[in-house]
């Protein structure tokens, strides 16, 4: 998946797994992106996988909730 698709998937997983409203999940992902949490993903699209999206969703939720 592309970098943008990965961010969308992480956002969706946060809403589904942690019962977070869409806008709140978007804000979490945007904050993580601003903190360069996803900088490696943009440089190496090969790590933009569904398995990685699950790991990223958990990490972003824990850090930015």
N, C-alpha and C positions, 0 to 999 in steps of 0.2 A: 504494500500500500504506500501511497505517497505520504509525505510529511503532513500535509493538511488533513488527509484521511486519518492518519494516526491521531492527530490532535482531536478530531471529531470523535473517533472511537474511544479515546481516553475520557472525553467529556461524557459520552453516552454511558460508558461503564460506571463512572462516578454516580450518575443519576440513578442507574439501575441497582447497583450493588449497595449504595449507601443511602438511598432514599433522599437524595438531595435535589432541590429544584433546579431546572435547567439553567436559569440565570446564575445561580450560586456556583454550579459546576463550571460554567463558562468562565466566571471570574477566577475560580481556582486555577484553571488551566492557563488563563491569561497571566496570572501572577507568576505561575511556574515558568511560563515562557519568558516573561520579563526578567526572571532570575537566571535565565540561561539553563534551566533544567533540561530542556529539549535540544540544546545546541548540538550535541553529538548526533541526534536523529537527523537533523538537517544536513549535516556533513556526510552521514552514512545512511542512506535510505534503507539499506539491507536490515537495519535493526528495527525498522517500522513494521513489526509483525503483530498479530493478534495476541500472542503470548506476552510480548513485551508491553502491549497496551494494557493488559491486565496488571502487570507489575507496576507500570507507571501510574495507573489509576489509583492503586493502593498507596503508592508513595506520595502522589500529589494530594490525595485526600488527607492523609496523615499529617502532612506538613502545612497545608494551606487551608484547612477547615476553620 
